[in-house]
Amino acid sequence: MKIHEYQAKELFRKYNIPVPDGGVAESPEEAAEEAMKLGGFPVVVKAQIHAGGRGKGGGVKLASSREEVEQLAKDIIGMNLVTHQTGPEGRRVKAVLVEQGLNIDKELYLSVIPDRETASIVIMASEAGGMDIEAVAEDTPEKIVRVHVDPLAGIQPYHCREAAFGLNLPYPVMKHFNPMLTRLYKLFTDYDCSLAEINPLVITKEETVVALDAKINFDDNALFRHKDILEYRDLDEEDPLEVEASKYNLNYINMDGNVGNMVNGAGLAMATMDIIKLAGAEPANFLDVGGGASSEMVENGFRIILSDEKVKGVLINIFGGILRCDILAKGVVEAAEKTGIRVPVVVRMEGTNVEEGRRILNESGLNLITASDLKDAAQKVAEIVK
Amino acid sequence: MSVFVNKDTKLLVQGITGREGGFHTAQCAAYGTNVVAGVTPGKGGQDVDGIPVFNTVKTAVKETGADCSMVFVPPAFAADAIMESVDAGIELIVAITEGIPVMDMLMVKNFMEGSGSRLIGPNCPGIITPGESKIGIMPGHIHEPGGPVGVVSRSGTLTYEVVHQLTQKGMGQTTCIGIGGDPVNGTSFIDCLDAFQNDPDTRAIVMVGEIGGNAEEEAAAFISDNVTKPVVGFIAGLTAPPGRRMGHAGAIISGSSGTAQGKIAAMKEGGIHICEDLGSLGDICADVFSK
């Protein structure tokens, strides 16, 4: 799960990680008020959306008067901000963060992430701050310092020293940096983060460290033990069909094509999308109804696919294991009876209780196209949407 | 022969009294798996279809000699259950549970270092040696005993699809292993490939990967240096958009790493026969393995 910068900074404050003074505003008037609470100008007005590259997209601006803050907030709130991470459709901005400007001496990069290959937690730091870190990793990998932390022992002072010396920090800055990094690591592990990133982390002319930006992502699997984080969820930042699917515990991702598909199991769902493409069509979604889906889940999944207007044909591919074919068939029939089927549907079923499943579909009177195997199914659905 | 499990494997089920645990325990027993015990804290002394239930893994091992555990415990308590089995000296732990937090698995993985236990999964369908022992949630009837193919996969139902095609083409399986779709897991592709290479009855290997991480790339390098048996590979996720988690927690493309294209290139480089069309996997295996 992703959260906004201002929310991540609230967590930083809780962990005593220095951030600029500031406040969030949903209107130009509120923005001006927030600006006046700060110690003076300049202030920074930052668009709050769940995507990086906001500065380049025109969502981060400097203001030197109350009037300017109000004008900038007016421009930014409600704008459709397009960055390299939002896709061409962009994201509508609902709020801005108004922050005190700082005397910046140097910009650094700092992040904490889990490392799947070594089963450790990695601190990544770089003197190339404020830049796209993936580009830095690609072009100048020597500029990135990596420090691996054993998750059982946790962060030790030497880890901080390795990062600090790797960043060539002067001693007075190190005195602030090292405890800050320890607290960032603690936040990361306390909250089951999948990413905690500060880009840039600035060294001020006063030789302190301040998190100018803040990005935190959370492990969805661990949200059950962080109810406070769930309150940060912003449904406006998510695809409406994906939000609907998440209510029923369905793994759904909206895509650009016109072949809707419903599959049990994530791997088979990906492979089904691939085979649709191979047959010359484009998938409209990824939908894994899961191993243990009930007929209600199947019904909701099918309804969500059919509510997507770009869908011109549907492929249902089920390999019955835990999810039995008869359960799947019942869900499809119920959904069809409730919402009607407005596009051709190709069904391919195999595995547990397949005979019973086929019987239910055949006797339903629904106009379904059956496929003998996966290849046949993909070709039939691709032919339909041509 | 087979790898990791056979007819002598003595299975214990953690979470046997749960709905899923109970259902699949019965399925495994019906397939012929030797299920000797169940563990549910607080329900020691009861039995499930004649299988004795114990409060702790240690007592279950002491009383029954169980050497393998299948974990059906809910995600919040699964790491604890796995570590309990490690501590009780269980040789093989098969964790079916989906949705274990990454931080918990980081702990488990480091906890297991130096222990004698092997973990398969989590978030996996399990492992089956057809005709001998089924430890997991896969439909047993699609498998064909006797080999000669060993199957290793990060997926569940996609593996069933692969196995189904193999069986239809008359190619049986020695052992099929689902290593799971999580970013941090136990047994790796390389562990399984190594075991298949050393198993005389396995004469060919199918490896099924997907986007995310670099396990397939590492496996390809291992195959190139160590595996003399023919390997057919399939990678799911060619059409997956970057930055999105495709159902499996581990299936995510980050930046330019973890893509299907990169994995396929590395696997071709390692001498693996790549199947790009899942619908033709059975045919491709029949062709490659007959040479």
Interface residues (C-beta under 8 A of the other chain):
Chain A: Q85 P114 R116 E117 A119 S120 I121 E134 A137 E138 D150 P151 L152 T189 D192 S194 D219 D220 N221 A222 F224 R225 N251 I253 M255 V263 N264 G265 A266 G267 L268 A269 M270 A271 M273 D274 I275 I276 K277 L278 E282 P283 F286 D288 G291 G292 F319 G320 G321 I322 E350 G351 T352 D373 L374 K375 D376 A378
Chain B: E20 H24 P75 A76 E98 G99 I100 P101 V102 M103 D104 M105 L106 M107 K109 N110 F111 P125 I137 M138 P139 I142 S153 R154 S155 G156 T157 L158 T159 Y160 E161 H164 G181 P183 V184 V208 E210 I211 G213 N214 F234 A236 G237 L238 T239 A240 P241 G243 R244 R245 M246 G247 H248 A249 G250 A251 G255 S256 A260 E276 D277 L278 G279 S280
